[in-house]
């Protein structure tokens, strides 16, 4: 049967076979409240029961997000029985939920608040003391805080961590009222294989998962007269920050963002795009060196710290495939306390380096012990897009009506190639533009490399590059998609020379620190803003054309892959265990360790 006919509130509806009652109701123009059905992914566990509906002839109510539509069904979404059940379910959830909405990080953007209003909850008829839980506040991670007392067991975080990112750092535990979501053996997050990507935060409907807030550290630095505070912003920020102030997704707010940062008190407003261009020069030359000298191929990009940690945990045998280039954030941090300190005559000990990132994993990356090549911690504090928005609101700045301002020299100017780093495929496109020019001495006839754009999980292209012939490349976003390419490499079946991997679905425009919600439609709108910046705003569209990048080589670095470049702009990686502390990275080692633990128990 290709289609199913039923009625929803006496409205005739036709849906495809396999559709749920929730989807049938949507087609009838009915919005059913839910907390566990995730608008962005196929996630229908029927866990929260808020979406219950009445089906004629059935003795009990059905969870519409999980119950399949059947021919001839008569479904009622707003009967008295349904409305009273929904209200009771939400009241029970609220009775066991901390009553601290006014200072919760999700206040005003909480799905539980919205659903409570939607179902008409006016009071809670149940004694909340009977439902009190022991609060477990896990602050062990440098990137993510887990507050178990706010968890409503919707399991959306489990879906994204297990099925989409294939990390499985979070799992359902226990049964009945004691059920909860936590890492295996209830370990702290920093003792698991969590990659800090923050996609669980993006999926959480409440404040049970959120980024580790470092706003107060930045305020303290800004108010310290002995500190020279510089700031960098990733390309994805300018395509998303406006949403926090009511602007439509896809608004490009570069100039307003710069103006806001100056009004917050930053001494210099620079741009991560400056070192994104630098990354392309270093990474492109590294790729050409590997091709010419028989180095390890395919080479894989290293801009995404969540992806790096994923590879360290799950594919440590493939670390040699990773580019040794630091991410643009860390390149900037190293140069801020060396190159900028030198040209400005400022003691690097007094420079406080802040980065604004779409990514919670950048908080983890900044504190890695490898990231101190300047002689100091290269990046002192990382704020997410959401944290920056909170600072701007706290300062009372009218963001929407700010005038456009420009970046400071010498680390502010950038090319269109750098700004598209924020979208999946952007690093690959930027690299190919420059590699083609370096090899052939000519420019690509069309700088828009369309096969690597878009939201397909794995994208591939073959680009003719002069004497190198057709260079085969691939792009993956989301760690589940990355696994497909990595398994091919392990099996010796990969035909690619260069692979881009971004940890988050859609790339940095959908990172764990971006505005909530983030849907596929919003991903495309944010990416579109970056492509407009590239094609319509920037004077230069290729990294090797960047005047400030040319200047940093002339005045400081001397040459790509040179001694100083290796010292400041390149790094190494660490083999890590899987799932449990102190496990051997190999599957056999893991099995033996788990069996030993079970025997011990």
ChimeraX attribute file (.defattr): number of C-alpha atoms within 10 A of each C-alpha:
attribute: neighborCount
match mode: 1-to-1
recipient: residues
	/A:1	7
	/A:2	7
	/A:3	12
	/A:4	18
	/A:5	17
	/A:6	20
	/A:7	18
	/A:8	23
	/A:9	17
	/A:10	11
	/A:11	14
	/A:12	14
	/A:13	16
	/A:14	16
	/A:15	20
	/A:16	14
	/A:17	15
	/A:18	15
	/A:19	18
	/A:20	20
	/A:21	29
	/A:22	27
	/A:23	21
	/A:24	26
	/A:25	23
	/A:26	14
	/A:27	16
	/A:28	17
	/A:29	11
	/A:30	15
	/A:31	14
	/A:32	21
	/A:33	20
	/A:34	25
	/A:35	25
	/A:36	24
	/A:37	25
	/A:38	19
	/A:39	15
	/A:40	12
	/A:41	14
	/A:42	9
	/A:43	19
	/A:44	21
	/A:45	18
	/A:46	21
	/A:47	19
	/A:48	19
	/A:49	24
	/A:50	27
	/A:51	27
	/A:52	30
	/A:53	29
	/A:54	23
	/A:55	18
	/A:56	12
	/A:57	9
	/A:58	8
	/A:59	8
	/A:60	11
	/A:61	17
	/A:62	20
	/A:63	23
	/A:64	28
	/A:65	27
	/A:66	21
	/A:67	18
	/A:68	16
	/A:69	24
	/A:70	17
	/A:71	14
	/A:72	11
	/A:73	16
	/A:74	19
	/A:75	24
	/A:76	21
	/A:77	22
	/A:78	16
	/A:79	13
	/A:80	11
	/A:81	14
	/A:82	19
	/A:83	16
	/A:84	13
	/A:85	19
	/A:86	25
	/A:87	22
	/A:88	18
	/A:89	18
	/A:90	23
	/A:91	21
	/A:92	17
	/A:93	21
	/A:94	22
	/A:95	19
	/A:96	20
	/A:97	20
	/A:98	15
	/A:99	12
	/A:100	10
	/A:101	14
	/A:102	9
	/A:103	8
	/A:104	16
	/A:105	19
	/A:106	20
	/A:107	15
	/A:108	11
	/A:109	15
	/A:110	17
	/A:111	18
	/A:112	22
	/A:113	18
	/A:114	14
	/A:115	19
	/A:116	20
	/A:117	13
	/A:118	13
	/A:119	20
	/A:120	13
	/A:121	17
	/A:122	10
	/A:123	10
	/A:124	15
	/A:125	11
	/A:126	14
	/A:127	11
	/A:128	18
	/A:129	9
	/A:130	9
	/A:131	15
	/A:132	13
	/A:133	16
	/A:134	8
	/A:135	11
	/A:136	11
	/A:137	15
	/A:138	16
	/A:139	16
	/A:140	15
	/A:141	20
	/A:142	20
	/A:143	27
	/A:144	27
	/A:145	21
	/A:146	24
	/A:147	16
	/A:148	21
	/A:149	18
	/A:150	23
	/A:151	22
	/A:152	24
	/A:153	21
	/A:154	27
	/A:155	28
	/A:156	25
	/A:157	25
	/A:158	26
	/A:159	23
	/A:160	25
	/A:161	25
	/A:162	16
	/A:163	14
	/A:164	18
	/A:165	27
	/A:166	18
	/A:167	22
	/A:168	20
	/A:169	22
	/A:170	23
	/A:171	18
	/A:172	15
	/A:173	16
	/A:174	9
	/A:175	8
	/A:176	7
	/A:177	8
	/A:178	8
	/A:179	12
	/A:180	18
	/A:181	20
	/A:182	19
	/A:183	21
	/A:184	18
	/A:185	10
	/A:186	12
	/A:187	15
	/A:188	17
	/A:189	24
	/A:190	17
	/A:191	16
	/A:192	23
	/A:193	23
	/A:194	25
	/A:195	28
	/A:196	29
	/A:197	30
	/A:198	28
	/A:199	27
	/A:200	23
	/A:201	27
	/A:202	24
	/A:203	26
	/A:204	27
	/A:205	25
	/A:206	23
	/A:207	25
	/A:208	22
	/A:209	26
	/A:210	22
	/A:211	27
	/A:212	20
	/A:213	17
	/A:214	16
	/A:215	16
	/A:216	10
	/A:217	12
	/A:218	20
	/A:219	14
	/A:220	10
	/A:221	19
	/A:222	19
	/A:223	12
	/A:224	11
	/A:225	9
	/A:226	11
	/A:227	18
	/A:228	19
	/A:229	21
	/A:230	21
	/A:231	25
	/A:232	29
	/A:233	28
	/A:234	28
	/A:235	26
	/A:236	29
	/A:237	29
	/A:238	27
	/A:239	27
	/A:240	31
	/A:241	27
	/A:242	24
	/A:243	19
	/A:244	19
	/A:245	14
	/A:246	9
	/A:247	14
	/A:248	14
	/A:249	23
	/A:250	23
	/A:251	18
	/A:252	23
	/A:253	21
	/A:254	20
	/A:255	15
	/A:256	22
	/A:257	27
	/A:258	27
	/A:259	19
	/A:260	24
	/A:261	20
	/A:262	16
	/A:263	13
	/A:264	18
	/A:265	15
	/A:266	22
	/A:267	18
	/A:268	21
	/A:269	23
	/A:270	24
	/A:271	28
	/A:272	29
	/A:273	29
	/A:274	28
	/A:275	30
	/A:276	30
	/A:277	31
	/A:278	28
	/A:279	29
	/A:280	26
	/A:281	22
	/A:282	24
	/A:283	25
	/A:284	22
	/A:285	18
	/A:286	19
	/A:287	22
	/A:288	16
	/A:289	13
	/A:290	15
	/A:291	16
	/A:292	10
	/A:293	9
	/A:294	9
	/A:295	15
	/A:296	16
	/A:297	19
	/A:298	23
	/A:299	24
	/A:300	26
	/A:301	24
	/A:302	23
	/A:303	25
	/A:304	24
	/A:305	24
	/A:306	25
	/A:307	25
	/A:308	24
	/A:309	25
	/A:310	25
	/A:311	24
	/A:312	22
	/A:313	22
	/A:314	21
	/A:315	21
	/A:316	19
	/A:317	14
	/A:318	16
	/A:319	18
	/A:320	16
	/A:321	19
	/A:322	22
	/A:323	24
	/A:324	22
	/A:325	25
	/A:326	27
	/A:327	24
	/A:328	26
	/A:329	30
	/A:330	28
	/A:331	26
	/A:332	32
	/A:333	33
	/A:334	26
	/A:335	22
	/A:336	24
	/A:337	25
	/A:338	21
	/A:339	20
	/A:340	22
	/A:341	16
	/A:342	14
	/A:343	11
	/A:344	9
	/A:345	9
	/A:346	14
	/A:347	14
	/A:348	21
	/A:349	13
	/A:350	14
	/A:351	23
	/A:352	25
	/A:353	26
	/A:354	23
	/A:355	26
	/A:356	25
	/A:357	30
	/A:358	31
	/A:359	34
	/A:360	30
	/A:361	30
	/A:362	30
	/A:363	26
	/A:364	20
	/A:365	24
	/A:366	23
	/A:367	17
	/A:368	11
	/A:369	9
	/A:370	16
	/A:371	24
	/A:372	17
	/A:373	22
	/A:374	20
	/A:375	13
	/A:376	16
	/A:377	22
	/A:378	29
	/A:379	29
	/A:380	17
	/A:381	20
	/A:382	34
	/A:383	26
	/A:384	30
	/A:385	27
	/A:386	25
	/A:387	21
	/A:388	23
	/A:389	21
	/A:390	15
	/A:391	19
	/A:392	19
	/A:393	14
	/A:394	10
	/A:395	12
	/A:396	10
	/A:397	15
	/A:398	12
	/A:399	19
	/A:400	14
	/A:401	8
	/A:402	15
	/A:403	12
	/A:404	13
	/A:405	14
	/A:406	15
	/A:407	19
	/A:408	14
	/A:409	13
	/A:410	19
	/A:411	24
	/A:412	19
	/A:413	22
	/A:414	29
	/A:415	26
	/A:416	25
	/A:417	34
	/A:418	32
	/A:419	31
	/A:420	31
	/A:421	29
	/A:422	28
	/A:423	29
	/A:424	33
	/A:425	30
	/A:426	26
	/A:427	27
	/A:428	25
	/A:429	25
	/A:430	29
	/A:431	26
	/A:432	24
	/A:433	25
	/A:434	27
	/A:435	23
	/A:436	20
	/A:437	17
	/A:438	18
	/A:439	14
	/A:440	14
	/A:441	11
	/A:442	11
	/A:443	15
	/A:444	17
	/A:445	7
	/A:446	8
	/A:447	16
	/A:448	15
	/A:449	17
	/A:450	11
	/A:451	14
	/A:452	23
	/A:453	19
	/A:454	17
	/A:455	18
	/A:456	15
	/A:457	17
	/A:458	19
	/A:459	19
	/A:460	17
	/A:461	16
	/A:462	14
	/A:463	15
	/A:464	13
	/A:465	18
	/A:466	15
	/A:467	8
	/A:468	14
	/A:469	10
	/A:470	13
	/A:471	17
	/A:472	16
	/A:473	22
	/A:474	23
	/A:475	29
	/A:476	29
	/A:477	26
	/A:478	24
	/A:479	25
	/A:480	21
	/A:481	21
	/A:482	24
	/A:483	19
	/A:484	13
	/A:485	20
	/A:486	20
	/A:487	13
	/A:488	12
	/A:489	17
	/A:490	12
	/A:491	9
	/A:492	9
	/A:493	11
	/A:494	14
	/A:495	14
	/A:496	19
	/A:497	19
	/A:498	22
	/A:499	25
	/A:500	26
	/A:501	28
	/A:502	31
	/A:503	33
	/A:504	26
	/A:505	26
	/A:506	29
	/A:507	26
	/A:508	30
	/A:509	34
	/A:510	31
	/A:511	29
	/A:512	32
	/A:513	29
	/A:514	29
	/A:515	23
	/A:516	19
	/A:517	14
	/A:518	21
	/A:519	16
	/A:520	15
	/A:521	11
	/A:522	18
	/A:523	25
	/A:524	18
	/A:525	19
	/A:526	28
	/A:527	30
	/A:528	20
	/A:529	23
	/A:530	30
	/A:531	21
	/A:532	16
	/A:533	24
	/A:534	22
	/A:535	18
	/A:536	11
	/A:537	13
	/A:538	16
	/A:539	14
	/A:540	17
	/A:541	24
	/A:542	25
	/A:543	27
	/A:544	21
	/A:545	16
	/A:546	21
	/A:547	14
	/A:548	19
	/A:549	22
	/A:550	16
	/A:551	13
	/A:552	18
	/A:553	16
	/A:554	11
	/A:555	10
	/A:556	16
	/A:557	22
	/A:558	15
	/A:559	15
	/A:560	19
	/A:561	19
	/A:562	12
	/A:563	12
	/A:564	15
	/A:565	18
	/A:566	17
	/A:567	14
	/A:568	24
	/A:569	29
	/A:570	22
	/A:571	17
	/A:572	13
	/A:573	15
	/A:574	13
	/A:575	17
	/A:576	20
	/A:577	21
	/A:578	23
	/A:579	20
	/A:580	18
	/A:581	14
	/A:582	12
	/A:583	17
	/A:584	17
	/A:585	19
	/A:586	14
	/A:587	12
	/A:588	9
	/A:589	13
	/A:590	18
	/A:591	13
	/A:592	13
	/A:593	17
	/A:594	13
	/A:595	11
	/A:596	11
	/A:597	10
	/A:598	9
	/A:599	8
	/A:600	7
	/A:601	6
